[in-house]
Amino acid sequence: MGQTFRQQEILAVARETGRVTVDGLAEQFDVTPQTIRRDLGELCDSGVLSRVHGGAVLSSGRTNIGYVTRRTLAETEKDAIGRLCSASIPEDCSLFINIGTTTEAVARHLRDHRNIMVVTNNMNVANIMAENENCEVIVAGGVLRRSDGGLVGEATGAFISQFKVDYAIIGASAIDEDGALLDYDYREVHVSQAIIRNARSSYLVADATKFTRSAPVRIAHLSDLAGFFTDQPPPDAIREVCERSDVALSVAPAGEL
């Protein structure tokens, strides 16, 4: 069945913003929420959108949403995750922080930590942490991905492998039901794998939209990590993986969202 004109417009909004809400679309198109839910249901059934609480997000199994859109997508939730994760990082320690808008949220909440060293392949994280006079910032070399300020490639992975740090803060573009952490760029994944190998404890930070997305390249498995910070209780399958693998699951309090 072809898409109606309104559904085409909804899809255009989703491509622009990355996420749409039932209430927002109902107001925009001056129709009932039930009508929008039906439209979203059909778009999700066709695979172009994926359901999330209160709306839908753009489905993408091969390419990621643009950086500017990702930065504003679930912004409040990412800030709450960043606050929660940073509270688990002590002062007087060393960290890896990789590419991602949620890892950047963690960095913003580390700006008051004292006597820390941050090694990163994320230019945005480096700039954020430069505001902390009590933080030594080490930036990995490699190929600059201009779209999001990430440094990727074999040279970046080799640089990371020179260190052994206390904690790694990593992001992922998608989390499969079997616990696989997924991303889009194999060059970025190569670096993320090096980060996990060379950290004593690795923490995943990811908002709930990652439960409904897919990506083609495997980073690692939840069982490889010490902790997972998110904003909503994950699906049962993912929660069970955490329990079986002794991965500490932390959900940001609703009052912080």
NORTARA-V894732 format. One record per pair of residues at least 12 apart in sequence whose C-alpha atoms are under 10 Angstrom apart, sorted by the first residue. I is the first residue (numbers start at 0). J is the second residue. D is the distance in Angstrom with one decimal. If there is no record, write none. Layout:
I	J	D
I	J	D
This chain:
0	41	9.2
0	45	9.1
1	45	9.9
2	38	9.0
2	41	8.6
2	42	8.0
2	45	9.7
3	38	8.7
5	24	10.0
5	28	8.0
5	35	9.3
5	38	8.2
6	35	8.9
6	37	10.0
6	38	6.2
6	39	7.8
6	41	8.8
6	42	7.4
7	38	9.9
7	42	9.4
8	24	9.9
8	28	9.5
9	24	7.6
9	27	9.8
9	28	9.3
9	35	9.2
9	38	8.5
9	39	8.4
9	42	9.1
10	39	9.2
10	42	8.1
10	47	8.0
10	48	7.9
10	56	9.6
10	57	8.0
11	57	9.9
12	24	9.2
12	57	9.6
13	47	9.7
13	48	8.2
13	55	8.2
13	56	6.7
13	57	5.9
13	58	9.5
14	47	9.9
14	48	9.7
14	56	8.8
14	57	6.5
14	58	9.5
14	64	8.2
14	65	9.4
14	68	9.1
15	57	9.5
15	64	9.3
15	65	9.1
15	67	10.0
15	68	7.4
16	56	8.9
16	57	8.7
16	64	9.0
16	65	9.2
16	67	8.9
16	68	5.6
16	69	8.3
16	71	8.2
16	72	7.5
17	48	9.6
17	55	8.7
17	56	5.7
17	57	5.4
17	58	8.9
17	63	10.0
17	64	6.7
17	65	8.4
17	67	9.8
17	68	6.1
17	69	7.2
17	71	8.9
17	72	6.7
17	73	9.8
18	48	9.0
18	49	9.4
18	50	9.8
18	51	9.0
18	54	7.5
18	55	5.8
18	56	4.3
18	57	6.3
18	58	9.8
18	68	8.9
18	69	9.5
18	71	9.7
18	72	6.8
18	73	8.6
18	208	9.4
19	39	9.3
19	48	9.6
19	50	9.9
19	51	9.4
19	53	8.5
19	54	5.6
19	55	5.5
19	56	6.3
19	57	8.5
19	72	9.9
20	32	9.7
20	35	9.0
20	36	9.4
20	39	9.5
20	51	9.0
20	52	8.6
20	53	5.6
20	54	4.0
20	55	6.5
20	56	8.8
21	33	8.5
21	34	9.2
21	35	6.0
21	36	6.5
21	38	9.7
21	39	8.3
21	52	9.5
21	53	6.0
21	54	5.1
21	55	8.2
22	35	8.4
22	36	9.6
22	53	7.9
22	54	8.2
23	35	9.6
23	53	9.8
23	54	9.1
24	36	9.6
24	54	9.1
35	54	9.1
36	53	9.3
36	54	7.9
36	55	9.6
39	54	7.6
39	55	7.1
39	56	9.9
40	54	9.7
40	55	9.1
42	55	9.3
42	57	9.9
43	55	7.9
43	56	9.2
43	57	9.2
43	58	8.5
46	58	6.8
46	59	9.0
47	59	7.7
48	211	9.7
48	212	9.4
49	208	8.9
49	210	9.9
49	211	6.2
49	212	7.2
49	213	9.9
50	208	8.7
50	210	9.9
50	211	7.0
50	212	9.4
51	207	8.0
51	208	6.5
51	209	9.7
51	210	8.8
51	211	7.2
51	212	9.9
52	207	9.0
52	208	8.8
52	231	9.9
55	208	9.0
55	211	9.5
56	72	9.4
56	208	7.5
56	209	9.9
56	211	8.5
56	212	8.5
57	208	9.9
57	211	9.9
57	212	8.5
58	211	8.3
58	212	6.3
58	213	7.7
58	214	9.8
59	183	9.7
59	212	6.9
59	213	6.6
59	214	7.2
59	215	9.8
60	172	10.0
60	173	9.3
60	182	9.4
60	183	8.2
60	212	7.3
60	213	4.9
60	214	4.7
60	215	6.5
60	216	9.9
61	182	9.0
61	183	6.4
61	184	9.3
61	213	8.0
61	214	5.9
61	215	6.3
61	216	9.2
62	182	9.1
62	183	6.2
62	184	8.5
62	213	9.6
62	214	7.6
62	215	8.9
63	172	7.7
63	182	8.4
63	183	6.6
63	184	9.0
63	212	10.0
63	213	9.7
63	214	8.1
64	172	9.5
65	146	7.7
65	147	8.4
66	99	8.8
66	100	8.1
66	146	6.6
66	147	5.7
66	148	9.4
67	100	9.5
67	146	8.9
67	147	8.3
69	99	8.8
69	100	6.8
69	101	9.3
69	147	10.0
70	99	8.7
70	100	5.6
70	101	8.3
70	103	9.3
70	104	9.6
70	147	9.8
71	100	8.8
72	100	9.2
72	206	9.7
72	208	9.2
73	100	10.0
73	101	9.5
73	206	7.4
73	207	8.8
73	208	8.2
73	230	9.7
73	256	9.6
74	100	8.8
74	101	8.6
74	104	8.8
74	206	9.5
74	256	9.3
75	104	9.8
75	230	9.6
75	255	8.3
75	256	5.7
76	101	9.0
76	104	9.7
76	205	9.4
76	206	6.7
76	207	8.7
76	229	8.2
76	230	6.0
76	231	9.0
76	251	8.1
76	253	9.3
76	255	8.1
76	256	5.5
77	100	7.8
77	101	5.4
77	102	8.6
77	103	9.0
77	104	6.2
77	105	8.4
77	204	8.4
77	205	7.6
77	206	6.4
77	207	9.7
77	228	9.9
77	229	8.1
77	230	7.6
77	251	9.4
77	256	8.7
78	100	9.7
78	101	7.5
78	102	9.7
78	103	9.1
78	104	5.4
78	105	7.5
78	107	8.6
78	108	8.4
78	206	10.0
78	230	9.6
78	251	9.6
78	255	8.6
78	256	8.0
79	101	9.7
79	104	8.4
79	105	9.0
79	108	9.7
79	206	9.7
79	228	9.7
79	229	8.6
79	230	7.3
79	250	9.3
79	251	6.0
79	252	8.0
79	253	9.0
79	254	9.3
79	255	5.8
79	256	6.0
80	101	7.5
80	102	9.2
80	104	7.6
80	105	7.3
80	108	9.8
80	204	6.9
80	205	7.7
80	206	7.6
80	227	9.9
80	228	6.2
80	229	5.8
80	230	6.3
80	231	10.0
80	249	8.9
80	250	7.7
80	251	5.8
80	252	9.2
80	255	9.0
80	256	9.0
81	100	9.9
81	101	6.8
81	102	7.2
81	103	7.9
81	104	4.8
81	105	3.8
81	106	7.4
81	107	7.6
81	108	6.3
81	109	8.8
81	204	7.7
81	205	9.6
81	228	8.4
81	229	9.1
81	251	9.1
82	104	7.7
82	105	6.4
82	106	9.2
82	107	8.4
82	108	5.7
82	109	8.5
82	251	8.5
82	255	9.0
83	105	8.3
83	108	8.9
83	204	9.7
83	228	7.4
83	229	8.9
83	230	9.6
83	249	8.0
83	250	8.2
83	251	6.3
83	252	8.7
83	255	9.4
84	102	9.5
84	104	9.5
84	105	6.6
84	106	9.7
84	108	8.7
84	109	9.5
84	168	8.7
84	202	8.2
84	203	9.1
84	204	7.6
84	226	9.3
84	227	8.8
84	228	6.4
84	229	9.1
84	249	8.4
84	250	9.8
84	251	9.0
85	104	9.2
85	105	5.8
85	106	7.8
85	107	8.9
85	108	6.0
85	109	6.0
85	110	9.7
85	112	8.9
85	168	9.6
86	105	9.5
86	108	8.4
86	109	8.6
86	112	9.7
87	202	9.9
87	226	9.9
88	105	10.0
88	109	8.4
88	112	8.7
88	115	9.8
88	165	9.5
88	166	7.9
88	168	9.9
89	109	9.8
89	112	7.8
89	113	8.8
89	114	9.6
89	115	8.7
89	165	10.0
89	166	9.8
90	109	9.4
90	111	9.4
90	112	5.7
90	113	5.4
90	114	6.1
90	115	6.1
90	116	9.6
90	133	9.9
90	134	10.0
91	112	8.3
91	113	6.5
91	114	4.7
91	115	5.1
91	116	8.1
91	133	9.7
91	134	9.5
91	165	9.9
92	112	9.6
92	113	8.9
92	114	7.0
92	115	5.0
92	116	6.5
92	117	8.8
92	134	9.9
92	164	7.9
92	165	6.3
92	166	7.9
93	114	8.8
93	115	5.6
93	116	4.6
93	117	5.9
93	118	7.8
93	134	9.5
93	135	9.2
93	162	9.7
93	163	8.6
93	164	5.2
93	165	5.3
93	166	6.5
93	167	8.7
93	198	9.2
94	115	7.6
94	116	6.1
94	117	4.9
94	118	6.1
94	119	8.3
94	136	9.9
94	162	9.8
94	163	9.0
94	164	5.6
94	165	5.9
94	166	4.7
94	167	5.4
94	168	7.3
94	194	9.6
94	198	7.8
94	199	9.6
94	200	9.5
94	201	9.4
95	116	8.6
95	117	5.8
95	118	4.8
95	119	5.7
95	120	8.5
95	137	9.5
95	159	8.6
95	162	9.3
95	163	9.3
95	164	7.0
95	165	8.3
95	166	6.4
95	167	4.5
95	168	6.1
95	169	8.0
95	191	9.6
95	194	6.7
95	195	8.8
95	197	8.9
95	198	7.5
95	201	8.9
96	117	6.9
96	118	6.5
96	119	5.1
96	120	7.3
96	121	7.5
96	124	7.5
96	125	9.3
96	166	8.7
96	167	5.9
96	168	4.8
96	169	6.1
96	170	8.8
96	191	9.4
96	194	8.4
96	201	10.0
96	202	9.8
97	118	8.5
97	119	5.7
97	120	5.7
97	121	5.9
97	122	9.6
97	124	8.2
97	149	8.3
97	150	9.2
97	167	8.0
97	168	6.6
97	169	5.4
97	170	7.0
97	171	9.8
97	187	9.0
97	190	8.3
97	191	6.9
97	194	7.9
98	119	8.0
98	120	6.6
98	121	5.1
98	122	8.6
98	123	8.6
98	124	8.1
98	147	8.3
98	148	8.2
98	149	5.9
98	150	8.2
98	151	9.3
98	168	9.4
98	169	7.4
98	170	6.9
98	171	8.9
98	187	8.1
98	190	9.6
98	191	8.6
99	121	7.9
99	123	9.2
99	124	9.0
99	147	8.4
99	148	9.7
99	149	8.5
99	168	9.9
99	169	7.8
99	170	5.8
99	171	7.6
99	172	8.6
99	204	9.3
99	205	9.3
100	121	9.9
100	123	9.1
100	124	9.3
100	147	9.2
100	170	8.1
100	171	10.0
100	204	9.8
100	205	9.3
101	168	9.5
101	169	8.6
101	170	6.7
101	171	9.2
101	203	9.6
101	204	6.4
101	205	6.5
101	206	7.8
101	229	9.8
102	121	9.3
102	123	9.8
102	124	7.8
102	168	6.5
102	169	6.4
102	170	6.2
102	171	9.7
102	203	8.9
102	204	6.7
102	205	8.5
103	121	8.5
103	122	9.9
103	123	7.0
103	124	5.6
103	125	9.3
103	126	10.0
103	127	7.8
103	128	9.5
103	168	9.7
103	169	10.0
103	170	9.6
104	124	8.9
104	127	9.5
104	204	9.5
105	124	9.1
105	168	8.2
105	169	10.0
105	204	8.4
106	123	9.3
106	124	6.2
106	125	8.8
106	126	9.7
106	127	6.6
106	128	6.5
106	168	9.3
107	124	8.2
107	127	6.3
107	128	7.4
107	130	9.4
107	131	9.7
108	127	9.6
108	128	9.6
109	127	9.1
109	128	7.5
109	130	10.0
109	131	8.1
109	134	9.2
110	127	7.5
110	128	6.1
110	129	8.5
110	130	6.7
110	131	5.0
110	132	8.5
110	133	8.5
110	134	8.1
111	128	9.5
111	130	9.1
111	131	6.5
111	132	8.8
111	133	8.0
111	134	9.0
112	128	9.9
112	131	7.7
112	132	9.5
112	133	7.2
112	134	7.6
113	131	8.2
113	132	8.3
113	133	5.0
113	134	6.7
113	135	9.9
114	131	9.6
114	132	8.9
114	133	5.1
114	134	5.7
114	135	7.8
115	131	9.4
115	132	9.9
115	133	6.7
115	134	4.9
115	135	6.4
115	136	8.7
116	128	9.6
116	133	8.6
116	134	5.5
116	135	4.6
116	136	6.0
116	137	7.6
116	164	8.9
116	165	9.8
117	129	9.9
117	134	7.0
117	135	6.2
117	136	5.0
117	137	6.1
117	138	8.4
117	164	9.0
117	166	9.6
117	167	9.5
118	135	8.4
118	136	6.1
118	137	4.7
118	138	5.9
118	139	7.1
118	158	9.9
118	159	7.9
118	162	8.7
118	164	8.7
118	167	9.3
118	194	9.6
119	136	7.8
119	137	6.4
119	138	5.2
119	139	6.0
119	140	9.5
119	149	9.2
119	150	8.7
119	155	9.7
119	159	8.5
119	167	9.8
119	168	9.8
119	194	9.4
120	137	8.8
120	138	6.0
120	139	5.1
120	140	7.4
120	141	8.3
120	142	9.9
120	143	9.2
120	148	8.5
120	149	5.9
120	150	4.9
120	151	7.2
120	155	7.3
120	156	9.3
120	158	9.7
120	159	8.7
120	187	9.3
120	190	8.4
120	191	9.5
120	194	9.9
121	138	7.7
121	139	8.3
121	143	9.3
121	144	9.6
121	147	8.2
121	148	5.9
121	149	4.7
121	150	6.2
121	151	9.1
122	138	7.5
122	139	9.2
122	143	8.9
122	144	9.8
122	145	9.9
122	147	8.3
122	148	5.1
122	149	6.2
122	150	7.6
123	147	8.0
123	148	6.2
123	149	8.0
124	136	9.3
124	138	9.4
124	148	9.1
124	149	9.5
125	137	7.7
125	138	6.8
125	139	10.0
125	148	9.9
138	150	8.9
138	155	9.5
138	158	9.4
138	159	9.6
139	151	8.9
139	154	8.5
139	155	5.8
139	156	8.5
139	157	9.2
139	158	6.1
139	159	6.9
140	152	9.1
140	153	9.7
140	154	6.6
140	155	5.3
140	156	8.9
140	157	9.2
140	158	6.9
140	159	9.1
141	153	7.5
141	154	5.2
141	155	4.7
141	156	8.4
141	157	9.4
141	158	8.5
142	154	8.0
142	155	7.8
142	186	9.5
143	155	10.0
144	187	9.7
149	187	8.2
150	186	9.2
150	187	7.8
150	190	8.9
151	184	9.0
151	185	9.1
151	186	5.5
151	187	5.2
151	188	8.5
151	189	8.1
151	190	6.6
151	191	9.4
152	184	9.7
152	185	8.5
152	186	4.7
152	187	6.6
152	188	8.9
152	189	7.1
152	190	6.9
153	186	7.2
153	187	9.3
153	189	7.3
153	190	7.5
154	190	9.0
155	186	9.1
155	187	9.0
155	189	8.7
155	190	6.4
155	191	9.8
155	193	9.1
156	186	8.9
156	187	8.9
156	188	9.5
156	189	6.5
156	190	4.6
156	191	8.0
156	192	8.3
156	193	5.8
156	194	7.9
157	189	9.8
157	190	8.3
157	193	8.0
158	190	9.2
158	193	9.3
159	190	7.5
159	191	9.3
159	192	9.9
159	193	6.4
159	194	6.4
159	195	9.9
159	196	9.6
159	197	7.7
160	190	9.2
160	193	6.2
160	194	7.5
160	195	10.0
160	196	8.2
160	197	6.4
160	198	9.8
161	193	9.9
161	197	8.4
162	193	9.9
162	194	9.0
162	197	6.5
162	198	8.3
163	194	9.0
163	195	9.9
163	196	8.7
163	197	4.9
163	198	5.7
163	199	7.4
164	194	9.0
164	195	9.9
164	196	10.0
164	197	6.5
164	198	4.9
164	199	6.4
164	200	8.5
164	201	9.9
165	197	8.8
165	198	5.6
165	199	5.0
165	200	6.3
165	201	8.5
166	194	9.4
166	195	8.9
166	197	9.0
166	198	5.5
166	199	5.9
166	200	4.9
166	201	5.6
166	202	7.4
166	225	9.6
167	191	9.4
167	194	6.7
167	195	6.6
167	196	9.5
167	197	8.4
167	198	5.7
167	199	7.8
167	200	6.3
167	201	4.5
167	202	6.0
167	203	8.3
167	224	9.4
167	225	9.8
168	191	9.8
168	194	8.8
168	195	8.9
168	198	9.4
168	200	8.9
168	201	6.1
168	202	5.1
168	203	6.1
168	204	7.0
168	226	9.7
168	227	9.8
169	191	7.3
169	192	9.8
169	194	8.3
169	195	8.3
169	201	7.3
169	202	6.2
169	203	5.1
169	204	6.3
169	205	8.7
169	224	9.9
169	227	9.7
170	182	9.1
170	191	8.7
170	202	8.6
170	203	5.7
170	204	5.4
170	205	6.0
170	206	9.5
170	218	9.9
170	227	10.0
171	183	9.2
171	188	9.3
171	191	9.3
171	203	7.6
171	204	7.8
171	205	6.6
171	206	9.6
171	209	7.7
171	214	9.4
171	217	9.6
171	218	8.0
171	219	9.7
172	205	8.1
172	206	9.6
172	208	9.1
172	209	6.1
172	210	9.3
172	212	7.4
172	213	7.5
172	214	6.8
172	215	9.9
172	216	9.8
172	218	9.9
173	205	8.5
173	206	9.6
173	207	9.5
173	208	8.1
173	209	4.5
173	210	6.3
173	211	7.4
173	212	5.2
173	213	5.3
173	214	6.1
173	215	9.3
173	216	9.8
173	217	9.6
174	205	8.7
174	207	9.5
174	208	9.4
174	209	5.8
174	210	5.4
174	211	7.8
174	212	7.3
174	213	7.3
174	214	8.6
174	217	9.7
174	220	9.0
174	221	8.8
174	233	10.0
174	237	8.4
175	209	8.6
175	210	6.9
175	211	8.3
175	212	8.1
175	213	7.2
175	214	9.0
175	217	9.8
175	220	9.3
175	221	9.7
175	236	9.2
175	237	7.9
176	210	7.8
176	211	9.3
176	233	9.6
176	234	7.8
176	235	8.7
176	236	5.7
176	237	5.6
176	238	9.3
176	239	9.8
176	240	8.7
177	220	8.4
177	221	8.8
177	236	6.9
177	237	6.7
177	239	9.5
177	240	7.3
178	219	8.7
178	220	5.5
178	221	5.2
178	222	7.6
178	223	9.9
178	236	8.1
178	237	5.9
178	238	9.0
178	239	9.3
178	240	6.3
178	241	8.2
179	216	9.7
179	217	6.7
179	218	7.5
179	219	6.1
179	220	4.5
179	221	6.4
179	222	8.9
179	223	9.9
179	237	9.4
179	240	9.9
180	203	9.2
180	209	9.6
180	213	9.6
180	214	8.9
180	216	8.5
180	217	5.9
180	218	5.4
180	219	5.4
180	220	5.6
180	221	6.8
181	209	9.4
181	212	9.3
181	213	7.2
181	214	5.5
181	215	6.6
181	216	5.4
181	217	4.6
181	218	5.5
181	219	7.5
181	220	8.9
182	213	8.1
182	214	5.2
182	215	6.4
182	216	5.2
182	217	6.4
182	218	6.7
182	219	9.9
183	213	9.1
183	214	5.6
183	215	5.9
183	216	5.7
183	217	8.7
183	218	9.6
184	214	9.2
184	215	8.6
184	216	7.1
184	217	9.8
185	215	8.9
185	216	6.2
185	217	8.4
185	218	8.6
186	216	9.8
187	216	9.7
187	218	9.0
188	216	7.3
188	217	7.3
188	218	5.4
188	219	8.9
189	216	9.9
189	217	9.7
189	218	7.7
190	218	9.3
191	218	6.8
191	219	8.7
192	217	9.5
192	218	6.2
192	219	7.0
193	218	10.0
195	218	9.4
195	219	8.5
195	223	8.0
195	224	8.0
196	223	9.3
198	224	10.0
199	224	9.7
199	225	9.1
200	223	9.2
200	224	6.8
200	225	5.7
200	226	8.2
201	221	9.9
201	223	7.9
201	224	5.1
201	225	5.5
201	226	6.8
201	227	8.8
202	221	9.5
202	223	9.5
202	224	6.0
202	225	5.9
202	226	4.7
202	227	5.6
202	228	7.4
202	246	9.3
202	247	9.1
202	248	9.9
203	221	8.3
203	224	7.3
203	225	8.4
203	226	6.3
203	227	4.7
203	228	6.1
203	229	8.4
203	248	9.7
204	226	8.7
204	227	6.0
204	228	4.9
204	229	6.1
204	230	9.3
204	249	9.7
205	227	7.8
205	228	6.5
205	229	5.3
205	230	7.9
205	231	9.9
206	228	8.1
206	229	5.1
206	230	5.6
206	231	7.4
206	233	9.6
206	250	9.6
206	251	9.9
207	229	6.6
207	230	6.2
207	231	5.9
207	232	8.1
207	233	7.1
207	234	9.5
208	229	9.9
208	230	9.6
208	231	9.5
209	229	9.7
209	233	9.8
210	233	7.3
210	234	7.6
210	237	8.8
211	234	9.8
220	240	9.5
221	237	8.6
221	240	7.3
221	241	6.9
221	244	7.8
221	245	9.7
221	246	7.3
222	240	7.3
222	241	7.0
222	242	9.5
222	243	8.3
222	244	5.1
222	245	7.6
222	246	6.7
223	244	8.4
223	245	10.0
223	246	8.5
224	241	9.3
224	244	8.7
224	245	9.0
224	246	6.4
224	247	8.8
225	241	9.4
225	244	9.0
225	245	7.6
225	246	5.1
225	247	6.3
225	248	9.0
226	241	8.5
226	245	8.6
226	246	5.0
226	247	4.4
226	248	5.9
226	249	7.6
227	241	8.3
227	246	6.9
227	247	6.2
227	248	5.0
227	249	6.2
227	250	8.5
228	247	8.4
228	248	6.2
228	249	4.8
228	250	6.0
228	251	7.4
229	248	8.0
229	249	6.4
229	250	5.1
229	251	6.3
229	252	9.9
230	249	8.2
230	250	5.1
230	251	4.9
230	252	7.6
230	253	7.9
230	255	9.5
230	256	8.0
231	249	9.1
231	250	5.9
231	251	7.3
231	252	8.8
231	253	8.5
232	248	8.8
232	249	8.7
232	250	6.4
232	251	9.3
233	248	9.2
233	250	8.9
